[in-house]
Amino acid sequence: MSDTLALLGGEKAVTSEQADMFKWPIVTKRHEQAVLEVLRAGQMSGLEITKEFEKEYARAIGRKYALAYNNGTAAILGAMYGLGIGLGHEVIVPSITYWASAAPAYTLGATPVFADVDPDTICIDPKDIEHRITPRTKAIVVVHYAGMPADMDAIMKIAGKHNLKILEDCSHAHGALYKGKEIGTFGDAAAFSLMTGKSLAVGEAGILFTDDREVYERALLFGHYIRHDEITLKELKPFAGLPCGGFKHRMHQLSSAFGLVQLELYPQQMAQIDRAMNYFCDLLDGSAGIRPIRPPSCFRKKAGGTNTTKGAWYLPLFKYVTEELEGLSLSRFSEAVRAEGSICDPGCNKPLHVHPLFTTMDVYGHGRPTRIAYLDESTKIEHYVERLPVAESINRRVFQVPWFKHYRPKIIQEHADAYKKVISDYRELLADDTDRGAEAGGYTTFFSSRDTT
Ligand SMILES: *Cc1c(COP(=O)(O)O)cnc(C)c1O
């Protein structure tokens, strides 16, 4: 390895052929065969394969009811309706997440209330929830952000005390464990995106889980009119036949067929990724200026009730501690790491609470911001404009590292070397560091430059 930073004319640290190191999802002959069978049978819009997918997935995570959707956003909307979220309700949501954790509340006449995130996990901060609860609060949306399980003990305690529903948004954390228990099995309902970029990737798709028959049947009524024959509850039966609210959210059977194969292969793929990512983190643990975001070592790979994992590490993030590198900007740091041939993308999801959709926009023509449109006329928007210091600064303090899909130590070491080289020579980057505080992060789902190729 050359000593000079590649950004300053030296040789790159990453020299190996990367091959399929970042390719995702891993499409096998079995996937192709499964999809082709559906195509040839002309069953793209049927239900049979989708119901089988639901059954297998519910069995895999240990939940009673599963309902498959055309995407994760629809699954969240359906789950919110299922939980009884409606006109005038408030829903507490972390500000750092994909917009679909919050925005569907508008469709139901509810108001999202944003909470800050914990800087160590980037999941909702349990200490920032309770003072936001009002008589209108109906539910807490918990996002296991970037694969990291949220602090469920603390959150469940708050929800129990105030009689609130919990909706887990598991779109980043398929297969992750919190103290030995699979995420998606804590809340009154859980919703997962299964879109192509996510950990368990099957295409444009989503899924809802619950153990509560009423939640399941309300969700059926709302977005799955063709399955209204499954509705048994007296109070819902009279409305069967047409989708209340006017939505049709059925999953595409090409995705269901792909998903059935993926469900079988996922545990092995997840284990490889977990091993590869933990190896990468181990190599960099203790390096100045950076901190892997992962469960503390006392909770990793322990048998029984304490094992906490990140599943397949969707959106793998590290914290950046600029103070340890004499204030070197994250943008300059990441430029130098990328020049070494590795991946280093500053930022994560941008905070939702400051976007005009949640501050000023009148989406449906109520004559005032949608955020307060369903509340008492005297309600002022100022009352709902939060200041969330962690959420507002997090994009300058985290970056995305390579998302390895295979445990190949030599390649992983080269990437770790790229980071180590930049950290050991950081002083050489201070002189031309003019890019302090540049905008990072985005509102879209995250793909690192290499993941899409
Ligand atoms: C991707 C995502 C969703 C929405 O899923 P789609 O399948 O893209 O509609 C919801 N929540 C989070 C946290 C996500 O990352």
The ligand as a MOL file (V3000), in Angstrom:
LIG
                    3D

  0  0  0     0  0            999 V3000
M  V30 BEGIN CTAB
M  V30 COUNTS 15 15 0 0 0
M  V30 BEGIN ATOM
M  V30 1 C -38.4470 2.1500 1.8090 0
M  V30 2 C -39.1330 2.5670 3.0590 0
M  V30 3 C -40.5310 2.6420 3.1790 0
M  V30 4 C -41.4690 2.5410 2.0040 0
M  V30 5 O -41.4040 1.4500 1.2510 0
M  V30 6 P -41.6760 1.4300 -0.3290 0
M  V30 7 O -41.6850 -0.0220 -0.6200 0
M  V30 8 O -40.5500 2.1720 -0.9860 0
M  V30 9 O -42.9890 2.0820 -0.5580 0
M  V30 10 C -41.0650 2.9300 4.4120 0
M  V30 11 N -40.2990 3.1620 5.4730 0
M  V30 12 C -38.9610 3.1370 5.4080 0
M  V30 13 C -38.1730 3.3940 6.6480 0
M  V30 14 C -38.3280 2.8540 4.1910 0
M  V30 15 O -37.0000 2.8740 4.1150 0
M  V30 END ATOM
M  V30 BEGIN BOND
M  V30 1 1 1 2
M  V30 2 1 2 3
M  V30 3 2 2 14
M  V30 4 1 3 4
M  V30 5 2 3 10
M  V30 6 1 4 5
M  V30 7 1 5 6
M  V30 8 2 6 7
M  V30 9 1 6 8
M  V30 10 1 6 9
M  V30 11 1 10 11
M  V30 12 2 11 12
M  V30 13 1 12 13
M  V30 14 1 12 14
M  V30 15 1 14 15
M  V30 END BOND
M  V30 END CTAB
M  END
